Amino acid sequence: MNIQAQKIELVKMILNIKDKNVLNNFIQLVKVSKEDWWDKISDSERVAIEEGLAELDKGLGIPHKEVMKKYKKWL
């Protein structure tokens, strides 16, 4: 099924909703899916992420395999 057909099916489903709570839940889901997590985090969290990305760009990161080996005993 292509995306246009999926949209039509979704509209049909929405039109057939009888329960106001279900409709409100759907509306909330759509609103939440439009929000960007980046806008919800603090300035210090953004700075830390940007610093980490800059370090990765410089080749200063630790490969995933090494991290997993080191912390395997806690997983």
VENBEL-V894024 format. One line per field, one symbol per residue. ss: DSSP state (~ for helix, > for strand, _ for the rest). psi: psi as a letter, one per 40 degrees, with the letter a starting at -180 (. if undefined). burial: I if it has 24 or more other ideal C-beta (glycine too) atoms within 12 Angstrom, else O. A space follows every 10 residues. Layout:
# VENBEL-V894024
ss->???
psi->???
burial->???
This chain:
# VENBEL-V894024
ss->__~~~~~~~~ ~~~~~____~ ~~~~~~~~~~ ~~~~__~~~~ __~~~~~~~~ ~~~~~~~___ ___~~~~~~~ ~~~~_
psi->hidddddddd dddddehdhd dddddddddd ddeeihddee iidddddddd dddddddefe ihiddddddd edde.
burial->OOOOOOOOOO OOOOOOOOOO OOOOOOOOOO OOOOOOOOOO OOOOOOOOOO OOOOOOOOOO OOOOOOOOOO OOOOO
